[in-house]
Amino acid sequence: DAKTTQPPSMDCAEGRAANLPCNHSTISGNEYVYWYRQIHSQGPQYIIHGLKNNETNEMASLIITEDRKSSTLILPHATLRDTAVYYCIVRPGSSNTGKLIFGQGTTLQVKP
Amino acid sequence: SAVISQKPSRDICQRGTSLTIQCQVDSQVTMMFWYRQQPGQSLTLIATANQGSEATYESGFVIDKFPISRPNLTFSTLTVSNMSPEDSSIYLCSVRGTRGTDTQYFGPGTRLTVL
């Protein structure tokens, strides 16, 4: 079973920040938080991941709470092309262990 | 990131037949995986493809139904055997451990329809 909980759906206005929450209250010390998204009919796309520090890349920012029991993915200026299902997944960091197990994710609808 | 290609991109098959899906990566990878995505559902891990040895299957998936090969560090195949309409899904190849990173990447998927 997936070890994360996400709201099933969210709306966001185009140009505004999209903040997608994720709860992972049973996360272990060696588990990273990964975010992927899947645009309709495409393979999942890697967005960002982190262990305990906040992370930022060209796509998004990841804010992890100090107790690591929850996190938020931030898309700073959402566009219509960001409409997708967003998956939050926890996984051990070692290359040879840990499976990427998908939950149901959050369907983000960006509206004009 | 890794560039992953899958063949075929889609197919329509008759029940009782088998289809082999190919996955090719543009660089050597440590791990390769196969996932299934049934209509309207999330992704489900089928198996881990191990180079030079038998694949490791997840609960609910068996080798007779989904035989997997991985002859080298850049290529794998998944066969869907004795197909039924319930096998209609998107099948996705995924890789990890390329170019010094541990990030996992996904191919574009193969959309299979079984009549």
gemmi code that builds the backbone of each chain (N, CA, C; Angstrom):
import gemmi

chains = {
    "A": [
        ("ASP", (0.834, -1.189, 0.000), (0.000, 0.000, 0.000), (0.874, 1.245, 0.000)),
        ("ALA", (0.331, 2.298, -0.633), (1.047, 3.566, -0.650), (1.176, 4.090, 0.770)),
        ("LYS", (2.274, 4.786, 1.053), (2.509, 5.288, 2.391), (2.213, 6.771, 2.483)),
        ("THR", (1.522, 7.305, 1.523), (1.206, 8.739, 1.508), (-0.285, 8.944, 1.335)),
        ("THR", (-0.739, 10.128, 1.766), (-2.132, 10.526, 1.615), (-2.174, 11.872, 0.920)),
        ("GLN", (-2.957, 11.947, -0.158), (-3.097, 13.190, -0.914), (-4.584, 13.461, -1.170)),
        ("PRO", (-4.955, 14.745, -1.273), (-6.346, 15.027, -1.665), (-6.587, 14.536, -3.080)),
        ("PRO", (-7.771, 14.025, -3.384), (-8.006, 13.465, -4.717), (-7.982, 14.500, -5.832)),
        ("SER", (-8.370, 15.742, -5.531), (-8.396, 16.733, -6.590), (-8.212, 18.139, -6.026)),
        ("MET", (-7.703, 19.027, -6.901), (-7.528, 20.438, -6.558), (-7.668, 21.258, -7.819)),
        ("ASP", (-8.115, 22.502, -7.650), (-8.151, 23.464, -8.746), (-7.177, 24.594, -8.460)),
        ("CYS", (-6.697, 25.197, -9.523), (-5.795, 26.339, -9.389), (-6.018, 27.260, -10.572)),
        ("ALA", (-5.975, 28.560, -10.309), (-6.111, 29.528, -11.400), (-4.778, 29.684, -12.117)),
        ("GLU", (-4.867, 29.804, -13.421), (-3.659, 29.990, -14.234), (-2.881, 31.208, -13.765)),
        ("GLY", (-1.550, 31.049, -13.629), (-0.697, 32.144, -13.185), (-0.506, 32.212, -11.684)),
        ("ARG", (-1.358, 31.537, -10.945), (-1.221, 31.504, -9.489), (-0.366, 30.314, -9.069)),
        ("ALA", (0.080, 30.343, -7.812), (0.850, 29.221, -7.286), (-0.094, 28.059, -6.957)),
        ("ALA", (0.357, 26.860, -7.311), (-0.375, 25.648, -6.939), (0.382, 24.981, -5.800)),
        ("ASN", (-0.319, 24.759, -4.691), (0.289, 24.138, -3.521), (-0.368, 22.776, -3.293)),
        ("LEU", (0.385, 21.715, -3.516), (-0.169, 20.369, -3.400), (0.361, 19.708, -2.132)),
        ("PRO", (-0.526, 19.362, -1.197), (-0.080, 18.770, 0.059), (0.034, 17.254, -0.011)),
        ("CYS", (0.850, 16.719, 0.901), (1.020, 15.272, 1.005), (1.343, 14.920, 2.457)),
        ("ASN", (0.630, 13.953, 2.989), (0.928, 13.451, 4.322), (1.654, 12.125, 4.242)),
        ("HIS", (2.738, 12.010, 4.997), (3.517, 10.765, 5.057), (3.977, 10.569, 6.484)),
        ("SER", (3.014, 10.353, 7.369), (3.280, 10.346, 8.805), (4.119, 9.159, 9.257)),
        ("THR", (4.200, 8.088, 8.452), (4.975, 6.906, 8.846), (6.329, 6.841, 8.140)),
        ("ILE", (6.772, 7.944, 7.594), (8.031, 7.962, 6.842), (9.193, 7.571, 7.743)),
        ("SER", (10.117, 6.779, 7.186), (11.288, 6.355, 7.935), (12.451, 7.320, 7.692)),
        ("GLY", (13.466, 7.204, 8.552), (14.573, 8.142, 8.473), (15.341, 8.117, 7.165)),
        ("ASN", (15.364, 6.971, 6.488), (16.141, 6.851, 5.251), (15.271, 7.000, 4.005)),
        ("GLU", (14.019, 7.383, 4.171), (13.115, 7.501, 3.023), (13.044, 8.936, 2.513)),
        ("TYR", (13.133, 9.042, 1.192), (13.007, 10.310, 0.527), (11.549, 10.534, 0.113)),
        ("VAL", (11.199, 11.782, -0.092), (9.895, 12.140, -0.657), (10.098, 12.486, -2.130)),
        ("TYR", (9.422, 11.772, -3.002), (9.497, 11.996, -4.444), (8.149, 12.516, -4.953)),
        ("TRP", (8.230, 13.380, -5.935), (7.015, 13.845, -6.621), (7.161, 13.577, -8.107)),
        ("TYR", (6.083, 13.013, -8.657), (5.962, 12.784, -10.095), (4.632, 13.364, -10.555)),
        ("ARG", (4.522, 13.592, -11.834), (3.223, 13.940, -12.384), (3.000, 13.167, -13.674)),
        ("GLN", (1.731, 12.964, -13.983), (1.370, 12.243, -15.183), (0.327, 13.052, -15.934)),
        ("ILE", (0.772, 13.577, -17.046), (-0.132, 14.275, -17.939), (-0.853, 13.215, -18.761)),
        ("HIS", (-2.080, 13.472, -19.088), (-2.954, 12.475, -19.712), (-2.266, 11.711, -20.832)),
        ("SER", (-2.304, 10.374, -20.716), (-1.804, 9.460, -21.750), (-0.287, 9.477, -21.907)),
        ("GLN", (0.443, 10.056, -20.952), (1.896, 10.027, -21.013), (2.459, 9.247, -19.828)),
        ("GLY", (3.737, 8.873, -19.904), (4.400, 8.252, -18.768), (4.640, 9.265, -17.660)),
        ("PRO", (4.712, 8.827, -16.412), (4.975, 9.767, -15.312), (6.286, 10.520, -15.518)),
        ("GLN", (6.279, 11.784, -15.126), (7.427, 12.669, -15.251), (7.962, 13.005, -13.868)),
        ("TYR", (9.252, 12.796, -13.654), (9.877, 13.163, -12.391), (9.852, 14.674, -12.220)),
        ("ILE", (9.515, 15.123, -10.991), (9.511, 16.563, -10.718), (10.647, 16.935, -9.782)),
        ("ILE", (10.661, 16.341, -8.583), (11.599, 16.765, -7.565), (11.614, 15.735, -6.446)),
        ("HIS", (12.663, 15.714, -5.628), (12.656, 14.879, -4.450), (13.499, 15.524, -3.360)),
        ("GLY", (13.269, 15.075, -2.109), (14.027, 15.619, -0.990), (14.014, 14.678, 0.192)),
        ("LEU", (14.948, 14.898, 1.094), (15.029, 14.083, 2.312), (14.481, 14.848, 3.505)),
        ("LYS", (15.081, 15.979, 3.820), (14.583, 16.783, 4.941), (14.705, 18.273, 4.691)),
        ("ASN", (15.575, 18.668, 3.799), (15.702, 20.084, 3.475), (14.755, 20.444, 2.338)),
        ("ASN", (14.357, 21.693, 2.302), (13.551, 22.167, 1.186), (14.390, 22.146, -0.085)),
        ("GLU", (13.749, 21.830, -1.189), (14.432, 21.733, -2.462), (13.706, 22.570, -3.504)),
        ("THR", (14.484, 23.084, -4.458), (13.914, 23.852, -5.565), (14.655, 23.500, -6.846)),
        ("ASN", (13.899, 23.341, -7.922), (14.514, 23.205, -9.234), (13.712, 24.039, -10.228)),
        ("GLU", (13.973, 23.831, -11.505), (13.330, 24.669, -12.510), (11.836, 24.406, -12.633)),
        ("MET", (11.368, 23.302, -12.110), (9.963, 22.964, -12.229), (9.149, 23.361, -11.004)),
        ("ALA", (9.726, 23.155, -9.811), (8.914, 23.290, -8.608), (9.784, 23.454, -7.384)),
        ("SER", (9.103, 23.703, -6.252), (9.748, 23.707, -4.943), (9.087, 22.650, -4.071)),
        ("LEU", (9.883, 22.054, -3.205), (9.390, 21.044, -2.281), (9.678, 21.516, -0.867)),
        ("ILE", (8.624, 21.645, -0.071), (8.751, 22.068, 1.318), (8.416, 20.869, 2.191)),
        ("ILE", (9.360, 20.447, 3.021), (9.170, 19.314, 3.919), (9.146, 19.838, 5.340)),
        ("THR", (8.133, 19.436, 6.125), (8.045, 19.905, 7.503), (9.205, 19.365, 8.330)),
        ("GLU", (9.463, 20.021, 9.430), (10.620, 19.648, 10.240), (10.516, 18.217, 10.767)),
        ("ASP", (9.300, 17.767, 11.100), (9.127, 16.389, 11.565), (9.031, 15.392, 10.411)),
        ("ARG", (9.074, 15.885, 9.186), (9.046, 15.100, 7.939), (7.763, 14.318, 7.749)),
        ("LYS", (6.728, 14.644, 8.477), (5.485, 13.895, 8.343), (4.582, 14.423, 7.241)),
        ("SER", (4.937, 15.529, 6.667), (4.159, 16.036, 5.538), (5.048, 16.922, 4.670)),
        ("SER", (4.563, 17.153, 3.465), (5.308, 18.008, 2.538), (4.323, 18.711, 1.604)),
        ("THR", (4.818, 19.737, 0.928), (4.018, 20.474, -0.038), (4.832, 20.694, -1.301)),
        ("LEU", (4.247, 20.363, -2.418), (4.846, 20.676, -3.713), (4.272, 21.998, -4.187)),
        ("ILE", (5.142, 22.911, -4.584), (4.691, 24.222, -5.036), (5.085, 24.432, -6.495)),
        ("LEU", (4.075, 24.659, -7.325), (4.310, 25.119, -8.692), (4.090, 26.626, -8.669)),
        ("PRO", (5.128, 27.425, -8.829), (5.021, 28.866, -8.510), (4.077, 29.644, -9.416)),
        ("HIS", (4.006, 29.303, -10.660), (3.132, 30.017, -11.594), (2.481, 28.977, -12.504)),
        ("ALA", (1.373, 28.415, -12.064), (0.760, 27.309, -12.789), (0.262, 27.747, -14.168)),
        ("THR", (0.463, 26.869, -15.145), (-0.062, 27.087, -16.487), (-1.032, 25.956, -16.820)),
        ("LEU", (-1.745, 26.116, -17.913), (-2.710, 25.084, -18.314), (-2.006, 23.753, -18.549)),
        ("ARG", (-0.730, 23.811, -18.963), (0.021, 22.580, -19.232), (0.404, 21.839, -17.963)),
        ("ASP", (0.194, 22.462, -16.801), (0.458, 21.784, -15.536), (-0.717, 20.932, -15.084)),
        ("THR", (-1.813, 20.954, -15.815), (-2.942, 20.089, -15.492), (-2.506, 18.632, -15.630)),
        ("ALA", (-2.598, 17.874, -14.529), (-2.063, 16.514, -14.503), (-2.443, 15.859, -13.181)),
        ("VAL", (-2.107, 14.570, -13.054), (-2.205, 13.875, -11.767), (-0.824, 13.928, -11.125)),
        ("TYR", (-0.761, 14.401, -9.892), (0.497, 14.552, -9.170), (0.591, 13.486, -8.085)),
        ("TYR", (1.708, 12.771, -8.095), (1.909, 11.678, -7.160), (3.035, 12.018, -6.174)),
        ("CYS", (2.750, 11.826, -4.895), (3.732, 11.968, -3.822), (4.084, 10.556, -3.350)),
        ("ILE", (5.369, 10.206, -3.348), (5.788, 8.836, -3.043), (6.988, 8.889, -2.113)),
        ("VAL", (7.019, 8.009, -1.113), (8.200, 7.898, -0.263), (8.947, 6.633, -0.633)),
        ("ARG", (10.252, 6.713, -0.627), (11.086, 5.602, -1.071), (12.448, 5.676, -0.436)),
        ("PRO", (13.016, 4.531, -0.015), (14.384, 4.567, 0.509), (15.349, 5.100, -0.532)),
        ("GLY", (16.411, 5.734, -0.077), (17.305, 6.420, -0.992), (18.335, 5.550, -1.661)),
        ("SER", (18.577, 4.318, -1.175), (19.608, 3.480, -1.768), (19.226, 3.051, -3.171)),
        ("SER", (20.228, 2.987, -4.057), (19.949, 2.647, -5.446), (19.359, 1.263, -5.614)),
        ("ASN", (19.730, 0.326, -4.763), (19.330, -1.058, -4.982), (18.190, -1.523, -4.095)),
        ("THR", (17.565, -0.619, -3.404), (16.433, -1.018, -2.567), (15.298, -0.050, -2.795)),
        ("GLY", (14.144, -0.459, -2.381), (13.001, 0.439, -2.406), (12.308, 0.467, -3.740)),
        ("LYS", (11.013, 0.296, -3.705), (10.207, 0.327, -4.912), (9.392, 1.607, -4.920)),
        ("LEU", (9.148, 2.108, -6.092), (8.308, 3.289, -6.257), (6.865, 2.797, -6.353)),
        ("ILE", (6.111, 2.969, -5.266), (4.729, 2.498, -5.200), (3.806, 3.706, -5.286)),
        ("PHE", (2.941, 3.687, -6.286), (2.067, 4.816, -6.557), (0.737, 4.679, -5.816)),
        ("GLY", (0.295, 5.786, -5.207), (-1.060, 5.882, -4.695), (-1.958, 6.463, -5.773)),
        ("GLN", (-3.058, 7.060, -5.335), (-4.029, 7.593, -6.297), (-3.691, 9.000, -6.761)),
        ("GLY", (-2.847, 9.701, -6.013), (-2.419, 11.026, -6.446), (-3.486, 12.098, -6.330)),
        ("THR", (-3.087, 13.318, -6.696), (-3.988, 14.475, -6.738), (-4.143, 14.926, -8.177)),
        ("THR", (-5.377, 15.006, -8.629), (-5.634, 15.549, -9.961), (-5.714, 17.069, -9.857)),
        ("LEU", (-4.741, 17.740, -10.439), (-4.711, 19.207, -10.434), (-5.289, 19.718, -11.740)),
        ("GLN", (-6.286, 20.559, -11.620), (-6.896, 21.187, -12.781), (-6.545, 22.663, -12.744)),
        ("VAL", (-5.781, 23.125, -13.711), (-5.449, 24.546, -13.812), (-6.459, 25.190, -14.748)),
        ("LYS", (-7.113, 26.226, -14.243), (-8.194, 26.849, -15.001), (-7.812, 28.247, -15.458)),
        ("PRO", (-8.273, 28.616, -16.664), (-7.919, 29.951, -17.178), (-8.580, 31.070, -16.381)),
    ],
    "B": [
        ("SER", (18.721, 13.012, -17.230), (17.665, 12.013, -17.255), (17.964, 10.965, -18.318)),
        ("ALA", (17.168, 9.898, -18.336), (17.335, 8.837, -19.312), (16.282, 8.971, -20.408)),
        ("VAL", (16.688, 8.609, -21.630), (15.727, 8.581, -22.728), (15.283, 7.137, -22.901)),
        ("ILE", (13.998, 6.898, -22.725), (13.454, 5.556, -22.741), (12.458, 5.442, -23.890)),
        ("SER", (12.621, 4.416, -24.699), (11.668, 4.187, -25.779), (11.011, 2.828, -25.591)),
        ("GLN", (9.762, 2.744, -26.002), (9.018, 1.500, -25.927), (8.409, 1.192, -27.282)),
        ("LYS", (8.416, -0.096, -27.619), (7.777, -0.544, -28.838), (6.896, -1.749, -28.547)),
        ("PRO", (5.703, -1.847, -29.085), (5.022, -0.794, -29.830), (4.478, 0.286, -28.912)),
        ("SER", (4.055, 1.396, -29.471), (3.447, 2.444, -28.652), (2.006, 2.084, -28.315)),
        ("ARG", (1.379, 1.341, -29.190), (0.024, 0.859, -28.939), (-0.247, -0.345, -29.826)),
        ("ASP", (-1.191, -1.177, -29.391), (-1.569, -2.328, -30.197), (-2.968, -2.775, -29.798)),
        ("ILE", (-3.624, -3.391, -30.751), (-4.922, -4.006, -30.527), (-4.757, -5.482, -30.832)),
        ("CYS", (-5.072, -6.335, -29.870), (-4.814, -7.768, -29.991), (-6.076, -8.579, -29.722)),
        ("GLN", (-6.053, -9.789, -30.226), (-7.160, -10.710, -29.997), (-6.907, -11.507, -28.729)),
        ("ARG", (-7.968, -11.849, -28.044), (-7.818, -12.654, -26.832), (-7.154, -13.983, -27.164)),
        ("GLY", (-6.365, -14.471, -26.213), (-5.664, -15.734, -26.396), (-4.284, -15.595, -27.020)),
        ("THR", (-3.981, -14.426, -27.558), (-2.669, -14.229, -28.171), (-1.717, -13.607, -27.158)),
        ("SER", (-0.457, -13.420, -27.547), (0.566, -12.829, -26.686), (1.199, -11.639, -27.380)),
        ("LEU", (1.665, -10.705, -26.607), (2.336, -9.520, -27.135), (3.609, -9.278, -26.337)),
        ("THR", (4.692, -9.017, -27.038), (5.951, -8.669, -26.378), (6.236, -7.193, -26.557)),
        ("ILE", (6.479, -6.519, -25.448), (6.765, -5.092, -25.424), (8.256, -4.906, -25.163)),
        ("GLN", (8.876, -4.053, -25.946), (10.303, -3.801, -25.799), (10.556, -2.454, -25.125)),
        ("CYS", (11.596, -2.418, -24.316), (12.021, -1.180, -23.656), (13.515, -0.995, -23.892)),
        ("GLN", (13.875, 0.140, -24.462), (15.273, 0.451, -24.761), (15.651, 1.767, -24.084)),
        ("VAL", (16.803, 1.768, -23.398), (17.277, 2.969, -22.712), (18.550, 3.450, -23.393)),
        ("ASP", (18.781, 4.757, -23.373), (19.927, 5.318, -24.095), (21.222, 5.261, -23.298)),
        ("SER", (21.186, 4.703, -22.078), (22.391, 4.555, -21.268), (22.206, 3.364, -20.335)),
        ("GLN", (23.308, 2.864, -19.812), (23.218, 1.725, -18.898), (22.539, 2.150, -17.606)),
        ("VAL", (21.684, 1.286, -17.096), (20.949, 1.584, -15.868), (21.116, 0.442, -14.886)),
        ("THR", (20.945, 0.772, -13.612), (21.091, -0.242, -12.578), (19.858, -1.131, -12.513)),
        ("MET", (18.689, -0.512, -12.526), (17.452, -1.258, -12.326), (16.443, -0.914, -13.419)),
        ("MET", (15.658, -1.915, -13.796), (14.558, -1.716, -14.734), (13.304, -2.334, -14.148)),
        ("PHE", (12.177, -1.680, -14.368), (10.908, -2.102, -13.801), (9.830, -2.080, -14.885)),
        ("TRP", (8.791, -2.883, -14.634), (7.598, -2.845, -15.477), (6.373, -2.552, -14.611)),
        ("TYR", (5.561, -1.613, -15.086), (4.335, -1.213, -14.400), (3.145, -1.425, -15.334)),
        ("ARG", (1.978, -1.550, -14.723), (0.723, -1.600, -15.458), (-0.194, -0.491, -14.951)),
        ("GLN", (-0.906, 0.133, -15.861), (-1.885, 1.148, -15.487), (-3.198, 0.813, -16.164)),
        ("GLN", (-4.105, 0.270, -15.400), (-5.426, -0.068, -15.936), (-6.241, 1.208, -16.119)),
        ("PRO", (-7.248, 1.166, -16.967), (-8.014, 2.383, -17.288), (-8.538, 3.100, -16.045)),
        ("GLY", (-8.218, 4.375, -15.932), (-8.695, 5.196, -14.826), (-8.016, 4.927, -13.501)),
        ("GLN", (-6.992, 4.105, -13.494), (-6.331, 3.731, -12.247), (-4.911, 4.293, -12.172)),
        ("SER", (-4.301, 4.119, -10.994), (-2.912, 4.505, -10.809), (-2.001, 3.394, -11.335)),
        ("LEU", (-0.714, 3.595, -11.204), (0.251, 2.607, -11.680), (0.438, 1.502, -10.649)),
        ("THR", (0.594, 0.279, -11.135), (0.868, -0.882, -10.297), (2.160, -1.532, -10.775)),
        ("LEU", (3.072, -1.793, -9.845), (4.338, -2.430, -10.185), (4.109, -3.909, -10.470)),
        ("ILE", (4.570, -4.352, -11.654), (4.463, -5.763, -12.024), (5.680, -6.527, -11.511)),
        ("ALA", (6.863, -6.030, -11.865), (8.084, -6.770, -11.538), (9.301, -5.898, -11.726)),
        ("THR", (10.392, -6.354, -11.108), (11.716, -5.788, -11.322), (12.448, -6.713, -12.277)),
        ("ALA", (12.964, -6.152, -13.361), (13.698, -6.955, -14.348), (15.155, -7.014, -13.940)),
        ("ASN", (15.666, -8.195, -13.683), (17.039, -8.376, -13.222), (17.901, -8.846, -14.388)),
        ("GLN", (19.062, -8.220, -14.531), (19.926, -8.612, -15.635), (20.520, -9.985, -15.385)),
        ("GLY", (20.356, -10.883, -16.331), (20.974, -12.193, -16.252), (20.304, -13.155, -15.302)),
        ("SER", (19.190, -12.795, -14.727), (18.480, -13.720, -13.846), (16.984, -13.463, -13.939)),
        ("GLU", (16.234, -14.313, -13.275), (14.774, -14.216, -13.352), (14.280, -12.923, -12.709)),
        ("ALA", (13.222, -12.387, -13.263), (12.634, -11.170, -12.722), (12.019, -11.435, -11.358)),
        ("THR", (11.894, -10.372, -10.570), (11.256, -10.447, -9.254), (9.853, -9.881, -9.365)),
        ("TYR", (8.849, -10.723, -9.157), (7.458, -10.335, -9.388), (6.789, -9.875, -8.103)),
        ("GLU", (5.881, -8.921, -8.252), (5.074, -8.436, -7.133), (3.897, -9.395, -6.927)),
        ("SER", (3.306, -9.281, -5.751), (2.160, -10.111, -5.431), (1.055, -9.910, -6.464)),
        ("GLY", (0.522, -11.021, -6.953), (-0.554, -10.951, -7.935), (-0.091, -11.073, -9.370)),
        ("PHE", (1.201, -11.101, -9.570), (1.767, -11.220, -10.924), (2.675, -12.443, -10.978)),
        ("VAL", (2.567, -13.228, -12.050), (3.335, -14.457, -12.160), (4.082, -14.507, -13.485)),
        ("ILE", (5.164, -15.278, -13.476), (6.047, -15.352, -14.638), (5.353, -15.953, -15.850)),
        ("ASP", (4.464, -16.909, -15.638), (3.801, -17.543, -16.774), (2.943, -16.549, -17.550)),
        ("LYS", (2.384, -15.583, -16.860), (1.520, -14.593, -17.491), (2.328, -13.413, -18.037)),
        ("PHE", (3.370, -13.024, -17.304), (4.166, -11.847, -17.679), (5.659, -12.185, -17.712)),
        ("PRO", (6.088, -13.039, -18.626), (7.519, -13.324, -18.698), (8.312, -12.075, -19.080)),
        ("ILE", (9.455, -11.919, -18.431), (10.295, -10.727, -18.598), (11.710, -11.166, -18.915)),
        ("SER", (12.334, -10.467, -19.829), (13.754, -10.684, -20.100), (14.508, -9.389, -19.899)),
        ("ARG", (15.785, -9.537, -19.536), (16.682, -8.386, -19.469), (18.081, -8.877, -19.818)),
        ("PRO", (18.392, -8.919, -21.102), (19.665, -9.488, -21.524), (20.875, -8.602, -21.259)),
        ("ASN", (20.660, -7.284, -21.099), (21.794, -6.394, -20.828), (21.316, -5.192, -20.020)),
        ("LEU", (22.191, -4.204, -19.868), (21.900, -3.070, -18.981), (21.077, -1.973, -19.634)),
        ("THR", (20.678, -2.163, -20.888), (19.915, -1.114, -21.576), (18.625, -1.605, -22.210)),
        ("PHE", (18.271, -2.877, -22.044), (17.145, -3.433, -22.781), (16.382, -4.446, -21.942)),
        ("SER", (15.046, -4.428, -22.090), (14.203, -5.394, -21.414), (12.946, -5.627, -22.245)),
        ("THR", (12.344, -6.790, -22.080), (11.058, -7.062, -22.715), (10.076, -7.585, -21.684)),
        ("LEU", (8.823, -7.254, -21.900), (7.708, -7.785, -21.121), (6.746, -8.436, -22.103)),
        ("THR", (6.384, -9.679, -21.845), (5.391, -10.361, -22.664), (4.101, -10.491, -21.860)),
        ("VAL", (3.003, -10.132, -22.488), (1.689, -10.357, -21.903), (1.117, -11.585, -22.610)),
        ("SER", (0.976, -12.680, -21.880), (0.640, -13.965, -22.481), (-0.847, -14.286, -22.355)),
        ("ASN", (-1.326, -15.042, -23.350), (-2.695, -15.539, -23.303), (-3.655, -14.430, -22.865)),
        ("MET", (-3.671, -13.380, -23.640), (-4.362, -12.154, -23.241), (-5.873, -12.300, -23.185)),
        ("SER", (-6.455, -11.542, -22.260), (-7.899, -11.410, -22.143), (-8.210, -9.913, -22.090)),
        ("PRO", (-9.480, -9.542, -22.262), (-9.823, -8.109, -22.226), (-9.382, -7.419, -20.938)),
        ("GLU", (-9.273, -8.169, -19.834), (-8.833, -7.587, -18.567), (-7.378, -7.126, -18.605)),
        ("ASP", (-6.631, -7.570, -19.584), (-5.237, -7.147, -19.736), (-5.115, -5.816, -20.464)),
        ("SER", (-6.215, -5.277, -20.919), (-6.185, -3.973, -21.585), (-5.713, -2.918, -20.594)),
        ("SER", (-4.573, -2.333, -20.871), (-3.920, -1.410, -19.943), (-2.826, -0.662, -20.691)),
        ("ILE", (-2.233, 0.292, -19.977), (-0.982, 0.875, -20.434), (0.138, 0.189, -19.659)),
        ("TYR", (1.144, -0.291, -20.376), (2.288, -0.951, -19.751), (3.491, -0.014, -19.869)),
        ("LEU", (4.126, 0.252, -18.729), (5.204, 1.241, -18.684), (6.503, 0.622, -18.207)),
        ("CYS", (7.552, 0.938, -18.909), (8.906, 0.581, -18.515), (9.471, 1.729, -17.682)),
        ("SER", (10.260, 1.405, -16.672), (10.848, 2.422, -15.821), (12.268, 2.018, -15.463)),
        ("VAL", (13.160, 2.997, -15.324), (14.557, 2.696, -15.053), (15.073, 3.565, -13.920)),
        ("ARG", (16.099, 3.054, -13.269), (16.735, 3.791, -12.179), (18.228, 3.557, -12.220)),
        ("GLY", (18.978, 4.591, -11.786), (20.418, 4.422, -11.658), (21.157, 4.639, -12.948)),
        ("THR", (20.915, 5.784, -13.549), (21.623, 6.122, -14.766), (22.387, 7.414, -14.574)),
        ("ARG", (23.538, 7.467, -15.170), (24.378, 8.678, -15.144), (24.588, 9.168, -13.706)),
        ("GLY", (24.798, 8.228, -12.798), (25.159, 8.589, -11.445), (24.031, 9.070, -10.566)),
        ("THR", (22.799, 8.977, -11.040), (21.684, 9.411, -10.196), (20.832, 8.217, -9.788)),
        ("ASP", (20.050, 8.408, -8.745), (19.170, 7.367, -8.242), (17.718, 7.643, -8.609)),
        ("THR", (17.494, 8.666, -9.408), (16.129, 9.024, -9.782), (15.564, 7.986, -10.742)),
        ("GLN", (14.290, 7.721, -10.635), (13.627, 6.751, -11.487), (12.851, 7.480, -12.574)),
        ("TYR", (13.006, 7.001, -13.805), (12.363, 7.620, -14.962), (11.465, 6.605, -15.649)),
        ("PHE", (10.486, 7.137, -16.387), (9.486, 6.291, -17.029), (9.490, 6.474, -18.535)),
        ("GLY", (9.186, 5.384, -19.221), (8.993, 5.447, -20.655), (7.613, 5.980, -20.996)),
        ("PRO", (7.326, 6.124, -22.292), (6.055, 6.703, -22.723), (4.875, 5.749, -22.585)),
        ("GLY", (5.149, 4.459, -22.393), (4.072, 3.499, -22.230), (3.650, 2.842, -23.527)),
        ("THR", (3.065, 1.663, -23.389), (2.468, 0.917, -24.494), (0.999, 0.707, -24.163)),
        ("ARG", (0.149, 1.249, -25.006), (-1.303, 1.140, -24.778), (-1.812, -0.113, -25.462)),
        ("LEU", (-2.267, -1.065, -24.666), (-2.727, -2.355, -25.169), (-4.236, -2.477, -25.011)),
        ("THR", (-4.890, -2.831, -26.105), (-6.324, -3.131, -26.091), (-6.503, -4.563, -26.537)),
        ("VAL", (-7.217, -5.337, -25.734), (-7.473, -6.736, -26.056), (-8.969, -6.914, -26.337)),
        ("LEU", (-9.254, -7.440, -27.510), (-10.663, -7.602, -27.917), (-11.174, -9.010, -27.637)),
    ],
}
model = gemmi.Model(1)
for chain_id, residues in chains.items():
    chain = gemmi.Chain(chain_id)
    for i, (resn, *xyz) in enumerate(residues, 1):
        res = gemmi.Residue()
        res.name, res.seqid = resn, gemmi.SeqId(i, " ")
        for name, pos in zip(("N", "CA", "C"), xyz):
            atom = gemmi.Atom()
            atom.name, atom.element = name, gemmi.Element(name[0])
            atom.pos, atom.b_iso = gemmi.Position(*pos), 0.0
            res.add_atom(atom)
        chain.add_residue(res)
    model.add_chain(chain)
structure = gemmi.Structure()
structure.add_model(model)
structure.setup_entities()
